[in-house]
């Protein structure tokens, strides 16, 4: 028995669980900024009336998103987070975020009203 088989803890078959093996991870294709089509929109849905600016359409690694959200939070002077491969910035900063993303080389546009 090899060492890789001994690490599966005696399970022959597992459908659910916390096994984070490389085979179960979905690969996110890493595209350069100029090939990504991003949508910037303001949303209040499900946030108790608070407006947030949501940037969606990213095809990049979580580390890159973490760096980008930090930069956007600093530029806008507000809080924000990364959820489900989308960036959420508190407040309505659509135009400011669009300008920042375009300067960084992303193809972005404002979506919605």
C-alpha positions in Angstrom: 0.0 0.0 0.0 1.5 3.3 -1.0 1.6 6.4 1.1 -1.0 8.2 -1.1 -3.6 5.4 -0.4 -3.0 5.4 3.3 -3.9 9.1 3.5 -7.5 8.5 2.3 -8.4 7.2 5.8 -9.8 3.8 4.8 -12.6 5.2 2.6 -13.2 3.2 -0.6 -15.8 5.6 -1.9 -16.8 9.1 -0.7 -19.4 11.2 -2.4 -19.5 14.1 0.1 -17.0 15.4 2.6 -14.2 17.8 3.2 -11.6 16.0 1.0 -10.0 18.9 -0.9 -7.9 16.9 -3.3 -6.6 18.3 -6.6 -9.0 16.1 -8.5 -12.1 17.7 -7.0 -11.0 21.3 -7.4 -12.4 23.2 -10.4 -9.8 24.9 -12.4 -10.4 28.6 -13.0 -8.9 29.7 -16.3 -6.6 32.5 -15.6 -7.1 35.2 -18.3 -5.1 38.4 -18.6 -7.0 41.6 -17.7 -7.6 42.7 -21.3 -9.4 39.5 -22.1 -11.9 39.6 -19.1 -15.3 41.2 -19.6 -16.4 42.6 -16.3 -19.7 44.1 -15.3 -20.0 46.9 -12.7 -23.4 47.4 -11.1 -25.0 48.9 -8.0 -27.2 46.5 -6.1 -29.4 46.7 -3.0 -30.9 43.2 -3.3 -30.8 41.2 -0.1 -28.7 43.8 1.8 -31.4 45.5 3.9 -31.5 48.6 1.7 -27.8 49.2 1.7 -26.2 49.9 -1.7 -23.1 48.0 -2.8 -21.2 48.1 -6.1 -20.7 44.6 -7.4 -18.0 43.7 -10.0 -18.6 40.3 -11.6 -17.2 38.3 -14.5 -13.7 37.6 -13.1 -11.7 34.7 -14.4 -8.7 34.8 -12.2 -7.2 33.3 -9.0 -8.6 34.3 -5.6 -5.2 35.9 -4.7 -5.5 38.3 -7.6 -9.1 39.2 -6.5 -7.9 39.8 -2.9 -5.2 42.3 -4.1 -7.7 44.0 -6.4 -10.4 44.4 -3.7 -7.8 45.9 -1.4 -6.9 48.4 -4.1 -10.5 49.3 -4.8 -11.4 49.7 -1.1 -8.4 52.1 -0.7 -9.3 54.1 -3.8 -13.0 54.4 -2.8 -12.3 54.9 0.9 -14.8 52.3 2.0 -15.2 48.6 2.9 -15.6 45.6 0.6 -15.2 41.9 0.2 -14.9 39.1 -2.3 -17.9 36.7 -2.5 -18.5 33.9 -5.0 -15.7 35.2 -7.4 -17.3 38.7 -7.3 -16.1 41.9 -5.7 -18.5 43.9 -3.5 -17.6 47.4 -2.5 -19.9 49.3 0.0 -21.7 52.3 -1.5 -22.5 53.4 -5.1 -19.0 53.8 -6.7 -19.8 52.5 -10.2 -18.1 55.2 -12.2 -15.0 55.4 -10.0 -14.5 51.6 -10.0 -15.0 51.5 -13.8 -12.3 54.1 -14.2 -9.9 52.2 -12.0 -10.5 48.9 -13.7 -10.0 50.5 -17.2 -6.7 52.0 -16.0 -5.6 48.6 -14.9 -6.3 47.2 -18.3 -9.6 45.4 -17.7 -12.5 45.5 -20.2 -15.3 46.7 -18.0 -18.7 48.3 -18.4 -21.5 49.5 -16.2 -24.5 47.2 -16.2 -28.0 47.9 -15.0 -29.6 51.2 -13.8 
